[in-house]
Amino acid sequence: MLLAFGGNATAQDNPDFFEKKIRPLLVKHCLACHGSKKQESGLRLDTRKSAIKGGEVYGPAFSEKSPSDSKLLAVIRHEDDITMPPNKKLSASDIALFEQWLQQGAIWPDPVEQASGPSIAERWKTHWAASPPNKPRVPATSQKEEIHNPIDAFVMARLEAAGLTPSEPASPLAIIKRTYYTLIGLPPPIEQIRKFENEYVSDPKQAMVTLVDSLLASEHYGERWARHWMDIARYADTKGYVRLNEQTNFYHAWTYRDYLINAFNNDKPYDEFIREQLAADLMLDGPDNRSLAALGFLTLGRRFTGNQHDIIDDRIDVVTRGLLGITVTCARCHDHKFDPIPTSDYYALYGMFASTSEPSDLPQLTSGDKPKPFLGDLAEYDQKRSELDKQIVEYIPATLDMLRGDTTRYLQAVLRGRKEFLVPLPAAKGELRQTFVERWIEYLEGTQSNDHAVFLPWHLLRELPSDQFEQRSKQTVRQLSAKRRLKLNPIVLDTLSKSSLTSMNDVAIVYGKLLEDIHSQWQALVQDNVALTAFESEPKESLRQVLYGDDSPFAITPREALDAYLLDADWNMKLSKAYLDFDAWLASTGNEPAKAHVLYDSDRLHEPHVFIRGNPERTGERVARAAPSLLGKSLSEPFTQGSGRLELAEAIAHPDNPLTARVLVNRIWTHHFGQGLVDTTSNFGLRASAPSHPELLDYLAFRFSHEGWSIKTLHRWLLTSSVWQQSSNDRPDARQVDPENRLLWRTNRRRVDFETYRDSLLVTSGLLNRSIGGRSIPLDQSDNVRRTVYGFINRTSLPPVLLLFGFPTPDAHSDGRAKTTVPQQSLYMMNSKFLLDQAKAVSDRATRISGEGNSEDIAHALFQITLGRNPTETELAQVLEFIDSEDSAWHYVAHTLIQSNEFCFID
């Protein structure tokens, strides 16, 4: 009976949880009184050792033996005679974080313990993952017959050194099932099993080559390996918690999933795969823009109710842990405690992502054909769209006119500068929209690069020192009026020359009143003549363009205006509902053209500063946008091209990058063998597990990165090795020497994950819909017989069955699936309607295959379609005895077989 599937390791099981969740709370609330400089009651809480030692009055903050029964917890809950923090109790969510941490053993990596010996930077220089992988010499071994390729030589050499020998080859049935599940995640048909068994007996090596090549050519290969990458990319079809009135769905997340399927099926070189996921928009060459879907890697994460700092942190994490195997986000509040990653490295990447923006109107994916608004009934679409357009026409023009009529106030606000850490919210009537102030600032920055007819005086006056402004402003205006070659706007110059200018605030008032007056004049003109497109007067038209031109701050789409909360709160709510209703209808039809969730480089590049202790209101040193410095000087030069995303991608995909190839090879190895050459698949830093076969890891990484970055070729190397084809049978003598099988003296028997199990059930019952790609479908939809990879993933409400079987949370990058064993899993398999329906379908199929034959024929058919073999004599006798005692009980037999270990395990 299957009791568990792979699940998601808890965040509390590693030091990242303490560094990212607990230490910042200690710093914020505790260390001012209980840190290195001050210790009230003799208590220090800046190291694990001092916390366990405790204070003079109340003793240890917690016990190593029983952390969950700690004084610390009672104190922060305000359940004790002493309450901390003394002024205000921590929030319930912060207390919950402490509870989780203590319940998981209070894992607290203590940097003080590492103070002696070489520095972190010195230790990194000699770390096994710090230098680019070389190509080690393939070792000699006496196991000549076991050497199918160099992988075997590396493994056999380690076994010989430990006094061990490899296990005998597995049965052909075990090998073909193992290979099918690994490459395409589906069970092999009985006819393919028979064919392979015959070929394997006559020529095992050629049989494996043929089998592997046929599966790599299958379109189902991409489905299996896309799902693996979706764990890395924290894929979901919804955003999680969002701002007020914001769309919660990623309606086109599926285009990223389909991009992954196609990329794996087409064996897209991994270096190109990296570049497209980070910078596809910067690589387009021609009308085909379908690669834009790759940017889902960055954009499909959580939205943190609009907190841009957390959104950027999430993107830094998925890039650095997912592609490089380093935990850069630990340096958000302080230099990394264990790896040579200073906070400046974190904010160098922060600046890169802060220099990007996401369009409110998603680009349609096309191979070059003219985009179509709808693929179904255009009359129905036009009707629905017209209903939305009525709302847009009612609210958007009025909002923009209101903002045009308030230009003076916005130009005054421009002088106060940006609000760097802006989370827009609905605005009350007449309230200043800071998001629109930002648009004005960007517009004015864009007018600095040339002698702008309207705003050159603005820029020159703004350069004047405030204590000399009144005197020098008159001189500046006179000089501009004399330089007729500049062709400056005469209305602006005349008004400035007649005005008393004592500060830039006066200049803002002059410009604001001029533009507001032009707006009023234009409104009066078009009211009488709607066909007008411009003022007859060129100076007036020049001013009008500031408010109505294509590059104006007001050149904004309705959805962008909505997302920036430019509308009054009540209007925002009404138009938001109209958009949400329209989006929901469009998605429900299945006829909306495919689009991509993308980001682009902003017009304004962000020049980052370190946030002291991670606090955006306390800025420190300025840093340049760049890749992490531990990659080496040549790969971490400051970015010079836009945000730097493409430069980062080039640095990550460079063959000299010591991490990228090693990390990917180890991930692939883990999915093949059940455990990695390095256990910590997303952490190759100084606290990573040491590789079990370091020379083999380097050999594979070197060849992978220097021979085309082909993942399919890597599969071939692994699957045609004799190591892959070993039996999984236990050997007590070998287990005594190597109980964890780190030396690979046998194959690891492992349970299939939930996706493979569900898909295998549908294959076995004959119900699986094998179509490739398309929109996501709820897994609990009664008629959903598509592969599980196409299931709709709701970030805040995962389907219960996924939670039951340990599906990884899509809230963050997942570095692997832990194994969980809980009774509810078995209860689901015994009692769920889905399993019972599949058992009935399997038994019906077996009856059809047997040609309505006798019980023995049906039994053989059942075993063949579920386990890929005939029943043994004992099994057949037991089945027939059971059938004789029950009336029409074949579905019970089928139900038993699809719950068996043989069905649920990769042997």
N, C-alpha and C positions, 0 to 999 in steps of 0.2 A: 504494500500500500504506500502510495506517495504521501509524505507528510509535509513536504516543504518545497518551495521554489526559491530561486535567488531573490533577495530583497535588497534594500538600500541600507548601507551602513549608516548608523546614526552619526550626526556631526559631532556629538560629544565624545566619540571614541578616538578622536585625534586632537592634537594640540591646537589646531586651527580654531576650534570652538572657543577655547579659553582665550586665545589671542584676539579674536574678532568680537567676542560677546562679553566675556567676563572681565578681562583686564581693563577695557575701556570704562566699565562701570566702577571698578575699584579706583581707577585714576580720577574719575569724575566725582565720586561720592565719598571716598575713604582716605585717600593717600595724603590729603592736606593735613589730616590729624594723625594718620597712622602710616606715614611713609618714611623715607630715609632721613628727612630733616626734623621731623617731629613725631613723637610716639606717645600719645596720650595713654595713660594707664600702662605704659610700657609695651603696647601692642603695635607691631608692624605688620602691614598687609601688602608689602611689595614683593615678598618672596614666599614660596611654599614653606620653606624651612621655618621662617619667622612666624608664619600664620599658625603652623602646628605647635610651635613653642608657646605661642600665646602671650597674653599680657600678665602683669603682676596681680591684677585684681580678679579677673574672670577666667583666667586660664586659656587653653587652646581655642582658637577660632573653630577648628574642626579636628577630628581624629582621623588618622590614616586608616585605622581599622574599620571605622563606621562613619564615613563622611556625612551620610544623609542625616545622622542624629547629631547635628552640630549646633554649637552655640551661635555661630554666625547666622544660621537660618532663623532661629528664634528671635534674634536681635533685629534682623531686617524685616521680619514679619510683624514686629512690634508686639510680640507675645511675651517678652521678658520684662524684667524690672528695668532694664536698660534698653533704649530704642535707638537704632541708627538707620539712616542719618537722623540726627536729633531734631532737625527743623521740619523735615517733610518725609513721609514714608515713600519708599520706592514704588513705582507703578507696579501693577499686577503682572505685566509682561516681563519687567526686569526681575521681579522676585521669581517668576517661573523659570527664567534663565538660570538663576542661581540654584533653584531646586533641581533642574535637569543636570546641571554640572555636578552637584554633590551626589545625586543618585547614581551617576555614572562613574563615581570614584574620584571626583575632584582632580581630574588630570590637569596638572599645572606645571608645564615645562619651565624650569627655573634657570634663567640665564646666569644667575650667580654661580651655579654649579659648574659653568663652563668658563669661568673667569680665568682660571689658570691654563697654562699651555698656549699653543699657537692661537692667534686671532682667527676669527671667522674667515677673514679674507685669505689668510695664509693656508688655512685648512682647505678652503675651496680650491686653491691652486693644485692640490694633490688629490682632490676628490675624483672618483672614478668617472663621474659624469661631466667633469669640467673641461676636458679637452676633446677636440673632434675625434670621433672613432677612427681607428686605423684598421688595417686588414691583417689580423694576426695570422701567423703560419698555422695551417691545419695540422693538428697533432697526429703523430703516428700511434697506432693501436694494434693490438694483436687480434682484435675482433674483425677480421677481414670480411667475413661473410655478412656481417651486420652493417657494413658501411655502404649505404645507398647513395649518400651525398655527404658533403662536409659537415652538416649538422650532426650526423651520427658520429663522426670522428671526435668532435668536441665532447659529446655526451659520453661516448664509450671511454674516452681517456679519463674523465672524472670518475666513472664507475670503477675502472681498473685501479685507479689510485686509492679508492676506498675498499678495494677487495671485493667488488661486486660485479655481477654479470647482468646483462639485460634479460628481460623476460622473453618468453617465446612469443611468436606472432599470435595475434588474436585470430579468431575464426573469420572467414570471409564475411559472414553475416554481420558480425560485430563491426568489422571495418567499414563495410558499405553504409551501415546505419550511422556510424560515427561520422563518416564523411558527409553524408547527406544532411544530417542535423547541423553540422558545423558550417557548411557552405550555403545551404539554402533554407535550413530550418524546417524541412519537411521530411517525412519518412519515405523511404524508397518503395516503389511498387514491387510487387512480388516477382513480376517478369524481369525487372532489372536486377533483383537479388539473384535470381537463378542465372542470368547471363553473366553477372560478375563472378559468382562462385565458380562457374566453369572456366572463365578466363583466368581467374586468380590461381587456380590449381595448375594450369599449364604455364603461365608466365606472370608471376605476381607483380613484378616491376612494371611491365607494360600495362597490366590490368589497372594498376593504380594511376598511371599517367592518363589512360583513357578515361577512367572514372572522374578524376579531378578536372580534366579539361572539359568534359561534358557538363559538369555541374557549374564550372566557372562561366560557361557559355549560356547557362540558363538565365532567363529574365528574372527568376525568383531569387537568384543570388543577390541582386541589388536590394531586394526587399529585406533580406536577412541582415545584411551588413549596414543598411541605412538605419535599422532599428538600433544597432550597437552605437552608431554615431549620434543618434538622437538622444541617447542617455548623456553623452558627452556635451551635447549642445543644449541641454535642458529644454527640449522641445515641448511645446504645449500649443493648444489651439485657442487659449484664452490668456489674458494679461495678468490675471490675479487681481489684487486690490488696486482700483484706479481712482482718479479724481472724480469729483462730482460731475455727473452727466456725461462722463467719457464712455466711449464704446469699450465694452469689456472683451470683445472677441477679436482674435486674429483670424479674420475670415479667410485669409489666403495663406495661412501657415502651411497648408498642404503643398503649396508650390515648392517650399523648401524641402519638405520630405520627398517630393517627387524628383527634385534636383539631386538629392542624395542617391536615390535609387538609380537614376540615370548615370550619375557620376561613377558609382561602383560598377554598374553593368558595363559601362564603356571603358572601364579601367583608366579613368582620368588620372594622369600622373599626380602623385600626392602633393608635389610642390605647387602645381597649378591649382589643385583643390584648395590649398591654403590661401593662395592669392585671391581666388574668387570669393571665398567666404569672408575675407577681410576688406576687399577693395574691388569687387566686380564692377562697380560703377565707374571706376577709374581705368578700366581695361577694355571698355567696349570699342570695337572696331567694326563699324558697319551697322546696318539696320537691325541685325539680330541681337536682341537684348535679353534673351532668356536666361543668361547667366546671372542676371540681377537677383534671381530667386535665391542664390547662394548667400546673400546678405542676411537671410534669416538666422544664420549662425550668431550674428550680433544682435539682431532686433527682436528675437522671439523670447526674450527673458521677461522676468517680472517687471512691474511698473511702479511698485512701492508708493502708490498714491501720488505719483508725479514727482517724487523726490529725485532730482537729477543726480545728486551725489551717489545715491544708492544704485541707480540705474547704471551709471558709469562704473561703479565698483563691481557690479555684476558682470559687465562686459569685460573688464580687466581680468576678472577671475576666469571666465570661460576661455579667454584667449591664452592666458598664461598657464593655468592648470591643464586645459584641454590640449594645447599644442606643444607647450614647452615643459610641462611637468614641474612647474615651480609655483610657489604660493606667494605671489607678489602682493595680494590684497592684505596679507599680514602686516604690510608696511604702510597701511593707510594712516595709522595714528603714531607710529614710531618706527625707527629702523627695525628691520626683521631681526628677531631674537636669535635665529639659528642659521640663516643664510646671508650671504653678502648682498642684501637688497635694501638699500637705504630708502627713506621716505621720498627722496628726490626721484628715484626710479618709478615709484608709484605715481607721483604727480606728473612725471614726464608722459606716462601713458594716459593719465587723467586729462592732460592738456590735449592729447590727440583726440580723444572721444568728445571732449568739450568743444572741439572745433568741427563737430558734425551736427547735422540736424535731420530729422525725419519728416518727409513730406506728408501732409494730411491727405493729399490725393495720391493714391498709390499708382505707380506706373503699370500699364498693361504689358504683359509679356507677349512678344511677337517675334516671329522669325523674319520679319520685314514687311509683312502684309499690313494693310491699312487697319488700324485698331477699330474694333466694333464695340459699341456700347453694350450690346446685349445679343445673346446667341439664340434667344427664343422668339416669342411673339412680340414684335416691335410695337404693335399697337398697345398691348398691355403695358409694356415698358414705358411708352410715351405717356400713358395715362398716369402711372405711378410717379413718373418723374415730374410731370406737370404739377401734381399735388405737392411735391416737395418744393418745386420752383416757386409756387405761390407763397410758401412760407419764406423762402430765401428773399424774394422780391419785397416782401412785407418788412423784413427785419434788417437785411444787410445794407441796402442803400441808405436807409435812415440812420443806421449806426455809423457808416462812413461819413455821411454828411454831418452828423453830430461831432465826430472827431475832427473833421475839417474846420468846423466852426469853433473849435476849441484849440486851434493851433498855437495860440499865444502860450497857453498853460503848458502845452507839451514841449515847446521850445525852451521854456523856463526850466522844465524838468530835465531836459537834455543837459543843461549846465550842471546839474547835480550829479550826472553820470549814471553809469549802469548800476543795476542791482544784481550783482553777479550771481547770487544764489536765489534765483527767483522760482517760486512755485506758484503759477497763476491760479487765481480763484475767481469765481463769479463776482462781478462788481455791482455795487449799488448805482442807482441813477446819478450821473454827474461825477462819480468817483474816477480818479485818474487811473488809467490802465497802464501799469508799468510795462507790460509786454509791448504796448504801442510806443512807449518812450524808447524801448530798445530798438524798435524798427526805425524810429527817427534818427537815433544815434548811428545805426548802420548806414542809413541813407546819407547822412551828412559826412560820414567817413568816406563814402564813395565819391563825394564831390571834391575831395581834397586833392586828387591826383591831377586835376587840370584847372584851367582858369574858368571856373564855372561862372556863367553870366549872372546868376542870382546869388550864389553863396561864397564867391571869392572874398567879398568884404567881410562876411561873417568870420571866415577862417583867419584873415589877417588881423581883425580886431580881437579875436580870441587869444592871439599870441601876445597881446600887450600886457605889461605888468599892471596889476590892479591899482597900485598906488600912483600910477601915472596915466591911468586910463582916460580920464576926462580930457587932459591936455593933448595926448597923442592920438586919440581917436579922431579929433577934428582934422589933425594933420594927415592922418591915414586916408580919410575920406576925400580930402582935397586932392591928394596925390592920385588916388584912383580916378577921380573925375577928370584929371588932366591926361590920363593915359587912355586916349580914345581907342588905341589899337587893341585894347583888351576886350572891347565890345561888351562891356558890362551892362546890366539892365539899368536903364536910366531912371526908372521909377524907384528902384532900390536906392541908387546913389542920391537922388534928389531928396527922398524921404529921410535918409540918414543925415544928409548935410543940414537939414532943417530941424533935426531933433537934438535934444540935449542928452548926450550919452555920458553917463557917469560910471557905468559898469556894463558888463555883458548882459545883465538882466534887462537894461534899457534896450539893448540891441535885439534881444529876444522879443521884447514887446513890439518894437518897430516891425520886425519881420512877421511876427504873428498877426498884427493888425493888417498889414499889407495883404497877407495871404487870406485872412478871413474876409477882407473886403473883396478880393478877387473871387473868392468862392461865392459870396452873395451876388456879385454882379453876374457871374456865370449862371447861377440858379435862376435869376430873373430873366436872362436872355433865353435860356432853353425852355423856360416855361411858355414863352411866346413862340418859340421856333425850335421844336424838338430835333430838327434835322441839322442844327448847327453842330460843327465838330471842332471849331476853334475860334478864338478871338481874331478879329481883323487886325488889331494892334499887335505887332510882334512882341513888344515888352510885356503886354498883358498875357499873351499866350505863353511866354516864357515862364511867368509866374504861375499860370494855370497848370502847366506841366508838372510843377512841383506837387500839386495836389491830385492830378488826374493822369499823369504820364505813366508809361509802362514800367519805369523804374522808380515810381513814387512809393513812399511808405504805404500809400493806400492801395497799391497794386497787390491785392491779396485775394485769394479764393475764399468763397463762403465757408468752406470747411476749415481753412486756416484761421479765419476770423473767429470761428466758433471754438476751435481748440485753444486759441489764445485768450479766450474769455473777453473779447472786445465788446460783446453785446451786454446790455443791461441784464441783470440776473434773471428777471422774468422772461425776457426775450430769449436769453440763452437756453433756458429750460425748455421753452416751446420749440425752438429750432432744433435743439439737441434731440428731443423726442421725435421730431419729424425725420431727422437723419437716421436715428436708431431704427425707427419703423421701416424706413426705406431700405436700409442695409439688411435688416432681418428678412424682409420680403425677397430682396435680391438673392440673398444666400439660399433661401428656401427653394428657389426655383431651380438651382443648379445650373443656370444659364448665364451667370455672370462670367465674363472673360477672365482668364487667369491673370492675377496681378502679383506683385512682389512686395513684401515688407522690407523696405530699403532704408538706407541713410545716405546722405550726401555730405560732402565737405561744405561747411558754412562759408558765406561770403566773408565773415569776420573770423579770423583764426584766434584761438584762445592762447594767451601767453601765460602758462601756469606758474603758480607759486605753491610752495609747500603749505599745507594747512597744519598749523601747530596743534598737535594732539588730535588731528583729524577734524578740528573745528573750523568750518569755512569762514567764520567771522574773525579768525586770527591767522592772518597770512604771514608766512615767513619768507625764506629766500626764493628768488625766482629761479626756475629751472627751464631747460630747453626740452621740447618734445623729442623723445628718443626711445629706442628699444632698451630693455634692461641692461645695465652695465656689465653684469656677470657673463654676458655672451661674448665679451671681448671688445676692445676699442674699435676694431674695424666694423663690427656689426652694430655698434651702439652710438654711431655718430649722430649729432642732432639732425632731425628731419628738416628738409628744405622744400619739399613738394606738398603744398596744401597741408592738410591735417597730419600727413605722414603715414596714413594707413597702408598705402602701397609699399612704402619704404619698410614699414614694420613687417609686412608680409614677405618682402624680399629677404629681410634679415632672418626671419623664422625659417624660410624655405631654403636658405643657403646651405650648401653641403658642409661648410665649415662650422655651422651651428652645432655645438656639441650635444644638444638635447633633442632636437626635433625628430631625427631618424630613430634614435634610441627609444624615445617615448612611443612612437607609432609601432615600431617592431615589437616592443613589449606588450602593447595593447593587443596586437594581432595574435601574438604567442599565447596570451592569457585566454583568449576566446577559443583557441585550439586545444590547449592542454589543461585548462581548468585552473591554472595558477601561472603567474608571470615569472619570467626570469628575475624580475624585480617585483616584489609584492606590492609596493606602494606605487600603483600605476600612474598616479597624477602628482607624485612628489618625488623628484629625483634630486632633492637638495641634500644637505649634510645629514639630515635625520632620516633619510630614505633607507629602506632595506637594501643591504648589499646584494648585488646580482648573484644568483646561484651559479651562473656560468658567464663570467664577465667577458671572456674572450669570444664566446659564441655570440653574445649580445653585440659586441663591437664588430664582429665579422659580418653579421646580418645587417647591422645598421650601415656599415660602410658600403656593402654591395647594394643595399636598397637605395641609398642616396646617390651613388655613383653609377648606377646602371639603370636609370630611367624612372625611379620612384614608383615602380609598378607594384601595386598591392596584390594583383593576381599572380604575379611572378613570385612574390613572397609566399603566398598560399602554396604554390607548387613546390617551393623548396621545403616547406614544413610538412606537407601532406605526403610527399613521396619519400620521406625519410623512414628508416626502419624504426626509429624512436616512436613515430606516430602510430605505427602498426603493431606495437606491443600489446600483449594481453593486459587486462586490468586485474588479473587474479593476484590475491595477496600471497606474499612469500615471507613467512616469519623470520627467516634468516636475514633477508634484506631489510625488513622492517626494524629489526634489532639495531642495524647500523644507521639507517636513514628513515626514521619513523614518519617523517613528513613527505617523503618521496621527492625531496629537493633535487636529488641526483638523477631522477627520472629512470628508475630501474623497472617501472611499470607504467601503464597508462592510468590516469586518475579517473575513476568512475564518478560521474556527476549527474545530478538531476537536470532535466531540461528546465528552461525558464518558462514562465506562464505563456508567453506568446507562442513558443514552440509547441507547448502542450495543447493549447487551444487550436492552433492550426493543424496539428496532427490529428486531433479528433475530427475536424472537418474533412480532412483528406480521407481518413479511415471510413467515415460515414458516407463518403462520396458527394458531400454537399458543398465543398469549398468552391467559391467563386474565384477563379485564378486571374481575373483581369488585373492589369497593372495600372497603378496611379489613380489619381482623382481625389475628390473631396473626402474629408473625414466623415465617418459615420459613428454614431453612438454605439458602444459595444453592447449595451443592453437592449438595443433595438431588436425586436423579435426576429426580423427577417435578415439580420446582418450575418452573412456567411462569407464575408470577405476576410482576408488575412488580418491578424490583430494589429499589424503595423498601421492599418488605415483607421484604427479606432480614434474617436474624438477624445482628446485629452483636455479635460477641464482642470486648470491649474489649482483652483481653490476647492474643487469637489471631484476628486478622482473616482472613477467607478469603484464601488465597494470591492468587487472581485479583484481588482488590481491591488488595492490596499491589502487585501487578505493575503495575496501571494507575493507581497514584498516588492511591488513595482517601485522603481526609484522616484523620489519626489522630483517633479519638474521645476521646483523652485530654484534649483542651483545645479551646477555641473555635478554629475555623478561619476565617481571614479571606479565604480564596480558594484556588483550586487552580492550582498552577504547572503548566507543561507539561514533561513528561519524555519523553525519547526513548531507549529502550534496546532492544537486539535481541530480548530475551525477549518483548517485546510482539508483535512480528511472528511469532515462533516460536509463541506461543500461538495466534494467529489462523490460522496455517497448519496447526497440528497438534492442537489441543485437540479432545477428543471432542465438547464442546458445539458448537463451530463446525462440525465435520464433520456432526453430527446435524442442525444447522440448515440446512446446505447441502443435505443430502439431502431434508429436509422442504420447502425452497423449490423444489427441482427437481420434486418430486412435485406440489406445488401448481400449479406452472406447467403441468405436463402435464395436470392436471385442468382448469385454466382453458381451455387450448387445445382442450379436447374431444378429447383424444388425436389432435390434428391432426398436420400434418407438422412437420418440424424448424423451418421458418421461423416457424410459428405458436407453437411452444414458445419459440423465441428471443424473439419479441415479448412473450410473456407474462412471461418471466423478467425482461426489462428493465423492463417496466411495474411489476411488483410490487417490484422492488429499487430502481430508480432513478427511477421515476415517469415514464418516457418510453419511446419506441420506440428501437431501436438505429439508429445511422446506417448508411448503406450499407456503409461500411468495416467497422464492428463486426459487422454481420450476416454479411458475407462471411467474416470471421475466425472467427466462431463456427461457421458451417456447415462451414468447412474443417476445424476441429478435431473437430467431431462426426463427420465422414466418416472421420477417421483413428482415432477411438476408438470402442469399443463401449459404448453406454449410459453416456455420459460427461456427462450434463447436470448432475449434481451438482458436477462440476469447474467447469463454467461458473458455476453458482450460487455456488460457493465463491469464485471469482475476483471476482464482482460484489460480494459482501458484505464483501470486504476492500478494495474500491476506494476511492480518495479521495472520489469522488462520493457514495458511500454513507456515508462516515465523517466528512465535513466539512459544516459549515454554511456555505454559500456566500453 
